Amino acid sequence: MYIVPKPIEIKVLENYKIWLKFEDGEEKTFDMEKYIHKKFYHKLKDRKYFENVKVVENTIQWKDGEDVAPENLYYDSVKFEQKPL
C-alpha cells in the first residue's frame, strides 16, 4: 500500500486548475475540468463556489462535501511549472 502525501497549501488557478503543495515538498497542478461535468461536482461550475476549496485532512474539499480521492489528487496532478517572467 502506498502512502499518499497530504496537501498542505492550495491556490485556485484559471480554467478549473488548482495549485497544490504537498507535505513532501512537491508542487503540482490538478485539473478539475473533467470532474465538473459529473453530477456530483456540478456546483463547481460556479467560479465563486469553486474558489472556496480548502485542504481538509488528506485531500481538498468544497462546502457541500465535494472532494477528490487523495491518490487521484496526488498521482493525477502534474508537476507545477512556473511561467517565465
PDB file with SEQRES, HELIX, SHEET and CRYST1 records, atoms N, CA, C and O in Angstrom:
SEQRES   1 A   85  MET TYR ILE VAL PRO LYS PRO ILE GLU ILE LYS VAL LEU          
SEQRES   2 A   85  GLU ASN TYR LYS ILE TRP LEU LYS PHE GLU ASP GLY GLU          
SEQRES   3 A   85  GLU LYS THR PHE ASP MET GLU LYS TYR ILE HIS LYS LYS          
SEQRES   4 A   85  PHE TYR HIS LYS LEU LYS ASP ARG LYS TYR PHE GLU ASN          
SEQRES   5 A   85  VAL LYS VAL VAL GLU ASN THR ILE GLN TRP LYS ASP GLY          
SEQRES   6 A   85  GLU ASP VAL ALA PRO GLU ASN LEU TYR TYR ASP SER VAL          
SEQRES   7 A   85  LYS PHE GLU GLN LYS PRO LEU                                  
HELIX    1 AA1 LYS A   39  LYS A   45  5                                   7    
HELIX    2 AA2 ARG A   47  PHE A   50  1                                   4    
HELIX    3 AA3 PRO A   70  TYR A   75  1                                   6    
SHEET    1 AA1 4 PRO A   7  VAL A  12  0                                        
SHEET    2 AA1 4 LYS A  17  PHE A  22 -1                                        
SHEET    3 AA1 4 GLU A  27  ASP A  31 -1                                        
SHEET    4 AA1 4 VAL A  78  LYS A  79 -1                                        
CRYST1    1.000    1.000    1.000  90.00  90.00  90.00 P 1           1          
ATOM      1  N   MET A   1       0.836  -1.179   0.000  1.00  0.00           N  
ATOM      2  CA  MET A   1       0.000   0.000   0.000  1.00  0.00           C  
ATOM      3  C   MET A   1       0.886   1.249   0.000  1.00  0.00           C  
ATOM      4  O   MET A   1       1.870   1.324   0.735  1.00  0.00           O  
ATOM      5  N   TYR A   2       0.524   2.218  -0.828  1.00  0.00           N  
ATOM      6  CA  TYR A   2       1.280   3.447  -0.939  1.00  0.00           C  
ATOM      7  C   TYR A   2       0.756   4.490   0.045  1.00  0.00           C  
ATOM      8  O   TYR A   2      -0.445   4.590   0.295  1.00  0.00           O  
ATOM      9  N   ILE A   3       1.675   5.249   0.585  1.00  0.00           N  
ATOM     10  CA  ILE A   3       1.287   6.377   1.426  1.00  0.00           C  
ATOM     11  C   ILE A   3       1.269   7.602   0.530  1.00  0.00           C  
ATOM     12  O   ILE A   3       2.267   7.930  -0.112  1.00  0.00           O  
ATOM     13  N   VAL A   4       0.138   8.271   0.490  1.00  0.00           N  
ATOM     14  CA  VAL A   4      -0.024   9.436  -0.365  1.00  0.00           C  
ATOM     15  C   VAL A   4       0.268  10.692   0.447  1.00  0.00           C  
ATOM     16  O   VAL A   4      -0.346  10.902   1.493  1.00  0.00           O  
ATOM     17  N   PRO A   5       1.197  11.534  -0.017  1.00  0.00           N  
ATOM     18  CA  PRO A   5       1.478  12.779   0.706  1.00  0.00           C  
ATOM     19  C   PRO A   5       0.232  13.665   0.802  1.00  0.00           C  
ATOM     20  O   PRO A   5      -0.579  13.724  -0.122  1.00  0.00           O  
ATOM     21  N   LYS A   6       0.101  14.339   1.923  1.00  0.00           N  
ATOM     22  CA  LYS A   6      -1.046  15.216   2.145  1.00  0.00           C  
ATOM     23  C   LYS A   6      -0.791  16.592   1.541  1.00  0.00           C  
ATOM     24  O   LYS A   6       0.338  17.083   1.555  1.00  0.00           O  
ATOM     25  N   PRO A   7      -1.851  17.216   1.007  1.00  0.00           N  
ATOM     26  CA  PRO A   7      -1.695  18.605   0.565  1.00  0.00           C  
ATOM     27  C   PRO A   7      -1.614  19.508   1.806  1.00  0.00           C  
ATOM     28  O   PRO A   7      -2.291  19.274   2.807  1.00  0.00           O  
ATOM     29  N   ILE A   8      -0.765  20.549   1.712  1.00  0.00           N  
ATOM     30  CA  ILE A   8      -0.638  21.473   2.840  1.00  0.00           C  
ATOM     31  C   ILE A   8      -0.966  22.913   2.442  1.00  0.00           C  
ATOM     32  O   ILE A   8      -1.237  23.750   3.303  1.00  0.00           O  
ATOM     33  N   GLU A   9      -0.942  23.200   1.146  1.00  0.00           N  
ATOM     34  CA  GLU A   9      -1.311  24.526   0.647  1.00  0.00           C  
ATOM     35  C   GLU A   9      -2.093  24.354  -0.642  1.00  0.00           C  
ATOM     36  O   GLU A   9      -1.939  23.361  -1.354  1.00  0.00           O  
ATOM     37  N   ILE A  10      -2.941  25.345  -0.934  1.00  0.00           N  
ATOM     38  CA  ILE A  10      -3.777  25.271  -2.130  1.00  0.00           C  
ATOM     39  C   ILE A  10      -4.032  26.676  -2.658  1.00  0.00           C  
ATOM     40  O   ILE A  10      -4.200  27.617  -1.883  1.00  0.00           O  
ATOM     41  N   LYS A  11      -4.061  26.810  -3.979  1.00  0.00           N  
ATOM     42  CA  LYS A  11      -4.446  28.060  -4.630  1.00  0.00           C  
ATOM     43  C   LYS A  11      -5.235  27.707  -5.880  1.00  0.00           C  
ATOM     44  O   LYS A  11      -4.879  26.784  -6.613  1.00  0.00           O  
ATOM     45  N   VAL A  12      -6.300  28.442  -6.113  1.00  0.00           N  
ATOM     46  CA  VAL A  12      -7.112  28.225  -7.308  1.00  0.00           C  
ATOM     47  C   VAL A  12      -6.480  28.982  -8.472  1.00  0.00           C  
ATOM     48  O   VAL A  12      -6.127  30.155  -8.351  1.00  0.00           O  
ATOM     49  N   LEU A  13      -6.345  28.293  -9.592  1.00  0.00           N  
ATOM     50  CA  LEU A  13      -5.798  28.888 -10.811  1.00  0.00           C  
ATOM     51  C   LEU A  13      -6.912  29.056 -11.833  1.00  0.00           C  
ATOM     52  O   LEU A  13      -8.077  28.795 -11.530  1.00  0.00           O  
ATOM     53  N   GLU A  14      -6.570  29.485 -13.027  1.00  0.00           N  
ATOM     54  CA  GLU A  14      -7.551  29.628 -14.101  1.00  0.00           C  
ATOM     55  C   GLU A  14      -7.950  28.266 -14.656  1.00  0.00           C  
ATOM     56  O   GLU A  14      -7.275  27.260 -14.438  1.00  0.00           O  
ATOM     57  N   ASN A  15      -9.068  28.263 -15.380  1.00  0.00           N  
ATOM     58  CA  ASN A  15      -9.528  27.079 -16.120  1.00  0.00           C  
ATOM     59  C   ASN A  15      -9.703  25.828 -15.261  1.00  0.00           C  
ATOM     60  O   ASN A  15      -9.341  24.727 -15.676  1.00  0.00           O  
ATOM     61  N   TYR A  16     -10.256  26.003 -14.073  1.00  0.00           N  
ATOM     62  CA  TYR A  16     -10.549  24.888 -13.165  1.00  0.00           C  
ATOM     63  C   TYR A  16      -9.312  24.087 -12.762  1.00  0.00           C  
ATOM     64  O   TYR A  16      -9.379  22.878 -12.538  1.00  0.00           O  
ATOM     65  N   LYS A  17      -8.200  24.780 -12.679  1.00  0.00           N  
ATOM     66  CA  LYS A  17      -6.972  24.137 -12.215  1.00  0.00           C  
ATOM     67  C   LYS A  17      -6.680  24.603 -10.792  1.00  0.00           C  
ATOM     68  O   LYS A  17      -7.052  25.703 -10.382  1.00  0.00           O  
ATOM     69  N   ILE A  18      -6.006  23.731 -10.061  1.00  0.00           N  
ATOM     70  CA  ILE A  18      -5.670  24.015  -8.667  1.00  0.00           C  
ATOM     71  C   ILE A  18      -4.193  23.729  -8.459  1.00  0.00           C  
ATOM     72  O   ILE A  18      -3.696  22.662  -8.819  1.00  0.00           O  
ATOM     73  N   TRP A  19      -3.492  24.706  -7.866  1.00  0.00           N  
ATOM     74  CA  TRP A  19      -2.101  24.512  -7.474  1.00  0.00           C  
ATOM     75  C   TRP A  19      -2.094  23.927  -6.072  1.00  0.00           C  
ATOM     76  O   TRP A  19      -2.830  24.375  -5.192  1.00  0.00           O  
ATOM     77  N   LEU A  20      -1.251  22.919  -5.877  1.00  0.00           N  
ATOM     78  CA  LEU A  20      -1.151  22.269  -4.575  1.00  0.00           C  
ATOM     79  C   LEU A  20       0.306  22.104  -4.175  1.00  0.00           C  
ATOM     80  O   LEU A  20       1.163  21.790  -5.001  1.00  0.00           O  
ATOM     81  N   LYS A  21       0.567  22.319  -2.903  1.00  0.00           N  
ATOM     82  CA  LYS A  21       1.867  21.965  -2.341  1.00  0.00           C  
ATOM     83  C   LYS A  21       1.605  20.838  -1.369  1.00  0.00           C  
ATOM     84  O   LYS A  21       0.724  20.929  -0.513  1.00  0.00           O  
ATOM     85  N   PHE A  22       2.379  19.769  -1.509  1.00  0.00           N  
ATOM     86  CA  PHE A  22       2.208  18.584  -0.671  1.00  0.00           C  
ATOM     87  C   PHE A  22       3.284  18.535   0.408  1.00  0.00           C  
ATOM     88  O   PHE A  22       4.316  19.199   0.310  1.00  0.00           O  
ATOM     89  N   GLU A  23       3.023  17.740   1.430  1.00  0.00           N  
ATOM     90  CA  GLU A  23       3.938  17.646   2.564  1.00  0.00           C  
ATOM     91  C   GLU A  23       5.326  17.127   2.178  1.00  0.00           C  
ATOM     92  O   GLU A  23       6.280  17.310   2.935  1.00  0.00           O  
ATOM     93  N   ASP A  24       5.454  16.486   1.021  1.00  0.00           N  
ATOM     94  CA  ASP A  24       6.764  16.015   0.564  1.00  0.00           C  
ATOM     95  C   ASP A  24       7.521  17.094  -0.210  1.00  0.00           C  
ATOM     96  O   ASP A  24       8.605  16.838  -0.735  1.00  0.00           O  
ATOM     97  N   GLY A  25       6.950  18.306  -0.281  1.00  0.00           N  
ATOM     98  CA  GLY A  25       7.596  19.418  -0.965  1.00  0.00           C  
ATOM     99  C   GLY A  25       7.201  19.568  -2.430  1.00  0.00           C  
ATOM    100  O   GLY A  25       7.516  20.579  -3.056  1.00  0.00           O  
ATOM    101  N   GLU A  26       6.518  18.574  -2.976  1.00  0.00           N  
ATOM    102  CA  GLU A  26       6.085  18.635  -4.375  1.00  0.00           C  
ATOM    103  C   GLU A  26       5.074  19.759  -4.574  1.00  0.00           C  
ATOM    104  O   GLU A  26       4.194  19.968  -3.739  1.00  0.00           O  
ATOM    105  N   GLU A  27       5.206  20.475  -5.675  1.00  0.00           N  
ATOM    106  CA  GLU A  27       4.215  21.464  -6.087  1.00  0.00           C  
ATOM    107  C   GLU A  27       3.623  20.953  -7.385  1.00  0.00           C  
ATOM    108  O   GLU A  27       4.345  20.702  -8.350  1.00  0.00           O  
ATOM    109  N   LYS A  28       2.307  20.800  -7.408  1.00  0.00           N  
ATOM    110  CA  LYS A  28       1.640  20.198  -8.560  1.00  0.00           C  
ATOM    111  C   LYS A  28       0.395  20.987  -8.934  1.00  0.00           C  
ATOM    112  O   LYS A  28      -0.117  21.795  -8.159  1.00  0.00           O  
ATOM    113  N   THR A  29      -0.071  20.726 -10.142  1.00  0.00           N  
ATOM    114  CA  THR A  29      -1.313  21.316 -10.632  1.00  0.00           C  
ATOM    115  C   THR A  29      -2.301  20.192 -10.897  1.00  0.00           C  
ATOM    116  O   THR A  29      -1.984  19.212 -11.570  1.00  0.00           O  
ATOM    117  N   PHE A  30      -3.503  20.350 -10.355  1.00  0.00           N  
ATOM    118  CA  PHE A  30      -4.565  19.368 -10.569  1.00  0.00           C  
ATOM    119  C   PHE A  30      -5.654  20.020 -11.408  1.00  0.00           C  
ATOM    120  O   PHE A  30      -6.116  21.116 -11.092  1.00  0.00           O  
ATOM    121  N   ASP A  31      -6.058  19.353 -12.467  1.00  0.00           N  
ATOM    122  CA  ASP A  31      -7.074  19.868 -13.385  1.00  0.00           C  
ATOM    123  C   ASP A  31      -8.432  19.266 -13.051  1.00  0.00           C  
ATOM    124  O   ASP A  31      -8.637  18.058 -13.176  1.00  0.00           O  
ATOM    125  N   MET A  32      -9.354  20.118 -12.627  1.00  0.00           N  
ATOM    126  CA  MET A  32     -10.706  19.673 -12.269  1.00  0.00           C  
ATOM    127  C   MET A  32     -11.661  19.679 -13.459  1.00  0.00           C  
ATOM    128  O   MET A  32     -12.826  19.314 -13.305  1.00  0.00           O  
ATOM    129  N   GLU A  33     -11.204  20.081 -14.627  1.00  0.00           N  
ATOM    130  CA  GLU A  33     -12.069  20.212 -15.809  1.00  0.00           C  
ATOM    131  C   GLU A  33     -12.891  18.952 -16.084  1.00  0.00           C  
ATOM    132  O   GLU A  33     -14.091  19.048 -16.339  1.00  0.00           O  
ATOM    133  N   LYS A  34     -12.278  17.795 -16.036  1.00  0.00           N  
ATOM    134  CA  LYS A  34     -13.010  16.562 -16.348  1.00  0.00           C  
ATOM    135  C   LYS A  34     -14.024  16.186 -15.254  1.00  0.00           C  
ATOM    136  O   LYS A  34     -14.951  15.416 -15.506  1.00  0.00           O  
ATOM    137  N   TYR A  35     -13.848  16.720 -14.064  1.00  0.00           N  
ATOM    138  CA  TYR A  35     -14.749  16.413 -12.953  1.00  0.00           C  
ATOM    139  C   TYR A  35     -16.019  17.252 -12.957  1.00  0.00           C  
ATOM    140  O   TYR A  35     -17.090  16.756 -12.606  1.00  0.00           O  
ATOM    141  N   ILE A  36     -15.910  18.521 -13.350  1.00  0.00           N  
ATOM    142  CA  ILE A  36     -17.047  19.446 -13.194  1.00  0.00           C  
ATOM    143  C   ILE A  36     -18.251  19.077 -14.045  1.00  0.00           C  
ATOM    144  O   ILE A  36     -19.341  19.608 -13.833  1.00  0.00           O  
ATOM    145  N   HIS A  37     -18.074  18.184 -14.996  1.00  0.00           N  
ATOM    146  CA  HIS A  37     -19.187  17.769 -15.840  1.00  0.00           C  
ATOM    147  C   HIS A  37     -19.958  16.590 -15.238  1.00  0.00           C  
ATOM    148  O   HIS A  37     -20.987  16.176 -15.772  1.00  0.00           O  
ATOM    149  N   LYS A  38     -19.463  16.064 -14.147  1.00  0.00           N  
ATOM    150  CA  LYS A  38     -20.146  14.962 -13.460  1.00  0.00           C  
ATOM    151  C   LYS A  38     -21.149  15.548 -12.465  1.00  0.00           C  
ATOM    152  O   LYS A  38     -20.921  16.613 -11.892  1.00  0.00           O  
ATOM    153  N   LYS A  39     -22.240  14.853 -12.272  1.00  0.00           N  
ATOM    154  CA  LYS A  39     -23.325  15.357 -11.428  1.00  0.00           C  
ATOM    155  C   LYS A  39     -22.854  15.746 -10.018  1.00  0.00           C  
ATOM    156  O   LYS A  39     -23.256  16.786  -9.495  1.00  0.00           O  
ATOM    157  N   PHE A  40     -22.018  14.926  -9.417  1.00  0.00           N  
ATOM    158  CA  PHE A  40     -21.549  15.189  -8.051  1.00  0.00           C  
ATOM    159  C   PHE A  40     -20.832  16.529  -7.934  1.00  0.00           C  
ATOM    160  O   PHE A  40     -20.865  17.156  -6.876  1.00  0.00           O  
ATOM    161  N   TYR A  41     -20.186  16.973  -9.009  1.00  0.00           N  
ATOM    162  CA  TYR A  41     -19.377  18.185  -8.990  1.00  0.00           C  
ATOM    163  C   TYR A  41     -20.034  19.370  -9.698  1.00  0.00           C  
ATOM    164  O   TYR A  41     -19.363  20.375  -9.931  1.00  0.00           O  
ATOM    165  N   HIS A  42     -21.304  19.291 -10.044  1.00  0.00           N  
ATOM    166  CA  HIS A  42     -21.938  20.320 -10.871  1.00  0.00           C  
ATOM    167  C   HIS A  42     -21.853  21.726 -10.276  1.00  0.00           C  
ATOM    168  O   HIS A  42     -21.808  22.698 -11.031  1.00  0.00           O  
ATOM    169  N   LYS A  43     -21.831  21.865  -8.967  1.00  0.00           N  
ATOM    170  CA  LYS A  43     -21.752  23.191  -8.336  1.00  0.00           C  
ATOM    171  C   LYS A  43     -20.412  23.872  -8.593  1.00  0.00           C  
ATOM    172  O   LYS A  43     -20.304  25.094  -8.497  1.00  0.00           O  
ATOM    173  N   LEU A  44     -19.395  23.081  -8.919  1.00  0.00           N  
ATOM    174  CA  LEU A  44     -18.068  23.645  -9.134  1.00  0.00           C  
ATOM    175  C   LEU A  44     -17.989  24.489 -10.397  1.00  0.00           C  
ATOM    176  O   LEU A  44     -17.021  25.227 -10.584  1.00  0.00           O  
ATOM    177  N   LYS A  45     -18.987  24.394 -11.264  1.00  0.00           N  
ATOM    178  CA  LYS A  45     -19.010  25.234 -12.464  1.00  0.00           C  
ATOM    179  C   LYS A  45     -19.129  26.707 -12.096  1.00  0.00           C  
ATOM    180  O   LYS A  45     -18.696  27.578 -12.851  1.00  0.00           O  
ATOM    181  N   ASP A  46     -19.720  26.985 -10.931  1.00  0.00           N  
ATOM    182  CA  ASP A  46     -19.822  28.351 -10.423  1.00  0.00           C  
ATOM    183  C   ASP A  46     -18.439  28.744  -9.889  1.00  0.00           C  
ATOM    184  O   ASP A  46     -17.964  28.185  -8.901  1.00  0.00           O  
ATOM    185  N   ARG A  47     -17.815  29.693 -10.543  1.00  0.00           N  
ATOM    186  CA  ARG A  47     -16.432  30.072 -10.213  1.00  0.00           C  
ATOM    187  C   ARG A  47     -16.276  30.485  -8.745  1.00  0.00           C  
ATOM    188  O   ARG A  47     -15.295  30.119  -8.097  1.00  0.00           O  
ATOM    189  N   LYS A  48     -17.226  31.233  -8.232  1.00  0.00           N  
ATOM    190  CA  LYS A  48     -17.153  31.682  -6.835  1.00  0.00           C  
ATOM    191  C   LYS A  48     -17.178  30.472  -5.886  1.00  0.00           C  
ATOM    192  O   LYS A  48     -16.421  30.423  -4.917  1.00  0.00           O  
ATOM    193  N   TYR A  49     -18.044  29.509  -6.172  1.00  0.00           N  
ATOM    194  CA  TYR A  49     -18.118  28.290  -5.369  1.00  0.00           C  
ATOM    195  C   TYR A  49     -16.813  27.502  -5.501  1.00  0.00           C  
ATOM    196  O   TYR A  49     -16.271  27.012  -4.510  1.00  0.00           O  
ATOM    197  N   PHE A  50     -16.317  27.388  -6.726  1.00  0.00           N  
ATOM    198  CA  PHE A  50     -15.083  26.648  -6.999  1.00  0.00           C  
ATOM    199  C   PHE A  50     -13.905  27.214  -6.202  1.00  0.00           C  
ATOM    200  O   PHE A  50     -13.069  26.463  -5.698  1.00  0.00           O  
ATOM    201  N   GLU A  51     -13.848  28.519  -6.096  1.00  0.00           N  
ATOM    202  CA  GLU A  51     -12.728  29.176  -5.424  1.00  0.00           C  
ATOM    203  C   GLU A  51     -12.713  28.945  -3.914  1.00  0.00           C  
ATOM    204  O   GLU A  51     -11.702  29.220  -3.267  1.00  0.00           O  
ATOM    205  N   ASN A  52     -13.787  28.455  -3.348  1.00  0.00           N  
ATOM    206  CA  ASN A  52     -13.853  28.227  -1.901  1.00  0.00           C  
ATOM    207  C   ASN A  52     -13.466  26.809  -1.506  1.00  0.00           C  
ATOM    208  O   ASN A  52     -14.094  26.201  -0.640  1.00  0.00           O  
ATOM    209  N   VAL A  53     -12.456  26.305  -2.131  1.00  0.00           N  
ATOM    210  CA  VAL A  53     -11.936  24.971  -1.821  1.00  0.00           C  
ATOM    211  C   VAL A  53     -10.926  25.093  -0.677  1.00  0.00           C  
ATOM    212  O   VAL A  53     -10.230  26.100  -0.550  1.00  0.00           O  
ATOM    213  N   LYS A  54     -10.862  24.062   0.137  1.00  0.00           N  
ATOM    214  CA  LYS A  54      -9.953  24.057   1.284  1.00  0.00           C  
ATOM    215  C   LYS A  54      -9.268  22.696   1.399  1.00  0.00           C  
ATOM    216  O   LYS A  54      -9.774  21.682   0.919  1.00  0.00           O  
ATOM    217  N   VAL A  55      -8.117  22.704   2.042  1.00  0.00           N  
ATOM    218  CA  VAL A  55      -7.459  21.445   2.400  1.00  0.00           C  
ATOM    219  C   VAL A  55      -8.171  20.910   3.629  1.00  0.00           C  
ATOM    220  O   VAL A  55      -8.308  21.608   4.634  1.00  0.00           O  
ATOM    221  N   VAL A  56      -8.624  19.666   3.541  1.00  0.00           N  
ATOM    222  CA  VAL A  56      -9.282  19.001   4.665  1.00  0.00           C  
ATOM    223  C   VAL A  56      -8.641  17.623   4.821  1.00  0.00           C  
ATOM    224  O   VAL A  56      -8.746  16.764   3.945  1.00  0.00           O  
ATOM    225  N   GLU A  57      -7.985  17.441   5.947  1.00  0.00           N  
ATOM    226  CA  GLU A  57      -7.269  16.199   6.249  1.00  0.00           C  
ATOM    227  C   GLU A  57      -6.278  15.859   5.145  1.00  0.00           C  
ATOM    228  O   GLU A  57      -5.266  16.546   5.008  1.00  0.00           O  
ATOM    229  N   ASN A  58      -6.537  14.815   4.346  1.00  0.00           N  
ATOM    230  CA  ASN A  58      -5.557  14.386   3.349  1.00  0.00           C  
ATOM    231  C   ASN A  58      -5.990  14.676   1.910  1.00  0.00           C  
ATOM    232  O   ASN A  58      -5.470  14.074   0.969  1.00  0.00           O  
ATOM    233  N   THR A  59      -6.953  15.610   1.740  1.00  0.00           N  
ATOM    234  CA  THR A  59      -7.415  15.940   0.398  1.00  0.00           C  
ATOM    235  C   THR A  59      -7.909  17.387   0.361  1.00  0.00           C  
ATOM    236  O   THR A  59      -7.609  18.174   1.259  1.00  0.00           O  
ATOM    237  N   ILE A  60      -8.665  17.733  -0.678  1.00  0.00           N  
ATOM    238  CA  ILE A  60      -9.290  19.047  -0.779  1.00  0.00           C  
ATOM    239  C   ILE A  60     -10.799  18.862  -0.781  1.00  0.00           C  
ATOM    240  O   ILE A  60     -11.307  17.807  -1.162  1.00  0.00           O  
ATOM    241  N   GLN A  61     -11.515  19.904  -0.351  1.00  0.00           N  
ATOM    242  CA  GLN A  61     -12.963  19.750  -0.228  1.00  0.00           C  
ATOM    243  C   GLN A  61     -13.650  21.110  -0.377  1.00  0.00           C  
ATOM    244  O   GLN A  61     -13.107  22.157  -0.024  1.00  0.00           O  
ATOM    245  N   TRP A  62     -14.870  21.040  -0.915  1.00  0.00           N  
ATOM    246  CA  TRP A  62     -15.722  22.217  -1.043  1.00  0.00           C  
ATOM    247  C   TRP A  62     -16.827  22.160   0.011  1.00  0.00           C  
ATOM    248  O   TRP A  62     -17.010  21.150   0.691  1.00  0.00           O  
ATOM    249  N   LYS A  63     -17.547  23.255   0.127  1.00  0.00           N  
ATOM    250  CA  LYS A  63     -18.550  23.453   1.179  1.00  0.00           C  
ATOM    251  C   LYS A  63     -19.549  22.308   1.328  1.00  0.00           C  
ATOM    252  O   LYS A  63     -19.834  21.877   2.445  1.00  0.00           O  
ATOM    253  N   ASP A  64     -20.082  21.815   0.209  1.00  0.00           N  
ATOM    254  CA  ASP A  64     -21.113  20.778   0.285  1.00  0.00           C  
ATOM    255  C   ASP A  64     -20.563  19.355   0.207  1.00  0.00           C  
ATOM    256  O   ASP A  64     -21.301  18.414  -0.085  1.00  0.00           O  
ATOM    257  N   GLY A  65     -19.263  19.204   0.470  1.00  0.00           N  
ATOM    258  CA  GLY A  65     -18.683  17.869   0.572  1.00  0.00           C  
ATOM    259  C   GLY A  65     -18.012  17.329  -0.674  1.00  0.00           C  
ATOM    260  O   GLY A  65     -17.474  16.222  -0.646  1.00  0.00           O  
ATOM    261  N   GLU A  66     -18.028  18.078  -1.769  1.00  0.00           N  
ATOM    262  CA  GLU A  66     -17.329  17.607  -2.959  1.00  0.00           C  
ATOM    263  C   GLU A  66     -15.837  17.519  -2.628  1.00  0.00           C  
ATOM    264  O   GLU A  66     -15.255  18.447  -2.066  1.00  0.00           O  
ATOM    265  N   ASP A  67     -15.242  16.398  -2.984  1.00  0.00           N  
ATOM    266  CA  ASP A  67     -13.823  16.209  -2.726  1.00  0.00           C  
ATOM    267  C   ASP A  67     -13.213  15.336  -3.814  1.00  0.00           C  
ATOM    268  O   ASP A  67     -13.901  14.896  -4.735  1.00  0.00           O  
ATOM    269  N   VAL A  68     -11.925  15.096  -3.693  1.00  0.00           N  
ATOM    270  CA  VAL A  68     -11.199  14.271  -4.658  1.00  0.00           C  
ATOM    271  C   VAL A  68     -10.430  13.227  -3.852  1.00  0.00           C  
ATOM    272  O   VAL A  68      -9.838  13.551  -2.823  1.00  0.00           O  
ATOM    273  N   ALA A  69     -10.438  11.993  -4.309  1.00  0.00           N  
ATOM    274  CA  ALA A  69      -9.691  10.938  -3.619  1.00  0.00           C  
ATOM    275  C   ALA A  69      -8.219  11.348  -3.519  1.00  0.00           C  
ATOM    276  O   ALA A  69      -7.637  11.797  -4.507  1.00  0.00           O  
ATOM    277  N   PRO A  70      -7.615  11.199  -2.345  1.00  0.00           N  
ATOM    278  CA  PRO A  70      -6.227  11.645  -2.153  1.00  0.00           C  
ATOM    279  C   PRO A  70      -5.251  11.079  -3.185  1.00  0.00           C  
ATOM    280  O   PRO A  70      -4.354  11.788  -3.641  1.00  0.00           O  
ATOM    281  N   GLU A  71      -5.420   9.816  -3.552  1.00  0.00           N  
ATOM    282  CA  GLU A  71      -4.497   9.224  -4.529  1.00  0.00           C  
ATOM    283  C   GLU A  71      -4.677   9.850  -5.914  1.00  0.00           C  
ATOM    284  O   GLU A  71      -3.702  10.019  -6.646  1.00  0.00           O  
ATOM    285  N   ASN A  72      -5.909  10.194  -6.278  1.00  0.00           N  
ATOM    286  CA  ASN A  72      -6.134  10.885  -7.555  1.00  0.00           C  
ATOM    287  C   ASN A  72      -5.541  12.285  -7.510  1.00  0.00           C  
ATOM    288  O   ASN A  72      -4.910  12.737  -8.465  1.00  0.00           O  
ATOM    289  N   LEU A  73      -5.748  12.954  -6.407  1.00  0.00           N  
ATOM    290  CA  LEU A  73      -5.250  14.313  -6.246  1.00  0.00           C  
ATOM    291  C   LEU A  73      -3.733  14.359  -6.428  1.00  0.00           C  
ATOM    292  O   LEU A  73      -3.217  15.269  -7.078  1.00  0.00           O  
ATOM    293  N   TYR A  74      -3.027  13.405  -5.871  1.00  0.00           N  
ATOM    294  CA  TYR A  74      -1.566  13.397  -5.950  1.00  0.00           C  
ATOM    295  C   TYR A  74      -1.055  12.820  -7.274  1.00  0.00           C  
ATOM    296  O   TYR A  74      -0.236  13.445  -7.948  1.00  0.00           O  
ATOM    297  N   TYR A  75      -1.532  11.644  -7.642  1.00  0.00           N  
ATOM    298  CA  TYR A  75      -0.965  10.966  -8.802  1.00  0.00           C  
ATOM    299  C   TYR A  75      -1.499  11.467 -10.148  1.00  0.00           C  
ATOM    300  O   TYR A  75      -0.846  11.274 -11.174  1.00  0.00           O  
ATOM    301  N   ASP A  76      -2.659  12.098 -10.162  1.00  0.00           N  
ATOM    302  CA  ASP A  76      -3.191  12.646 -11.415  1.00  0.00           C  
ATOM    303  C   ASP A  76      -2.815  14.113 -11.614  1.00  0.00           C  
ATOM    304  O   ASP A  76      -3.212  14.730 -12.602  1.00  0.00           O  
ATOM    305  N   SER A  77      -2.058  14.661 -10.687  1.00  0.00           N  
ATOM    306  CA  SER A  77      -1.560  16.027 -10.826  1.00  0.00           C  
ATOM    307  C   SER A  77      -0.276  16.000 -11.637  1.00  0.00           C  
ATOM    308  O   SER A  77       0.399  14.977 -11.748  1.00  0.00           O  
ATOM    309  N   VAL A  78       0.040  17.170 -12.203  1.00  0.00           N  
ATOM    310  CA  VAL A  78       1.293  17.292 -12.953  1.00  0.00           C  
ATOM    311  C   VAL A  78       2.194  18.278 -12.221  1.00  0.00           C  
ATOM    312  O   VAL A  78       1.725  19.167 -11.509  1.00  0.00           O  
ATOM    313  N   LYS A  79       3.479  18.104 -12.410  1.00  0.00           N  
ATOM    314  CA  LYS A  79       4.438  18.987 -11.760  1.00  0.00           C  
ATOM    315  C   LYS A  79       4.138  20.431 -12.144  1.00  0.00           C  
ATOM    316  O   LYS A  79       3.934  20.742 -13.317  1.00  0.00           O  
ATOM    317  N   PHE A  80       4.114  21.302 -11.154  1.00  0.00           N  
ATOM    318  CA  PHE A  80       3.821  22.714 -11.378  1.00  0.00           C  
ATOM    319  C   PHE A  80       4.991  23.371 -12.080  1.00  0.00           C  
ATOM    320  O   PHE A  80       6.129  23.291 -11.619  1.00  0.00           O  
ATOM    321  N   GLU A  81       4.709  24.014 -13.187  1.00  0.00           N  
ATOM    322  CA  GLU A  81       5.721  24.744 -13.931  1.00  0.00           C  
ATOM    323  C   GLU A  81       5.384  26.225 -13.865  1.00  0.00           C  
ATOM    324  O   GLU A  81       4.332  26.659 -14.335  1.00  0.00           O  
ATOM    325  N   GLN A  82       6.289  26.990 -13.276  1.00  0.00           N  
ATOM    326  CA  GLN A  82       6.061  28.422 -13.200  1.00  0.00           C  
ATOM    327  C   GLN A  82       6.236  29.045 -14.571  1.00  0.00           C  
ATOM    328  O   GLN A  82       7.066  28.615 -15.372  1.00  0.00           O  
ATOM    329  N   LYS A  83       5.432  30.070 -14.821  1.00  0.00           N  
ATOM    330  CA  LYS A  83       5.558  30.798 -16.081  1.00  0.00           C  
ATOM    331  C   LYS A  83       6.847  31.621 -16.041  1.00  0.00           C  
ATOM    332  O   LYS A  83       7.206  32.176 -15.003  1.00  0.00           O  
ATOM    333  N   PRO A  84       7.540  31.695 -17.181  1.00  0.00           N  
ATOM    334  CA  PRO A  84       8.732  32.541 -17.224  1.00  0.00           C  
ATOM    335  C   PRO A  84       8.360  34.010 -17.018  1.00  0.00           C  
ATOM    336  O   PRO A  84       7.290  34.447 -17.441  1.00  0.00           O  
ATOM    337  N   LEU A  85       9.239  34.767 -16.373  1.00  0.00           N  
ATOM    338  CA  LEU A  85       8.981  36.198 -16.124  1.00  0.00           C  
ATOM    339  C   LEU A  85       9.130  37.015 -17.390  1.00  0.00           C  
ATOM    340  O   LEU A  85       8.948  38.233 -17.364  1.00  0.00           O  
TER     341      LEU A  85                                                      
END                                                                             
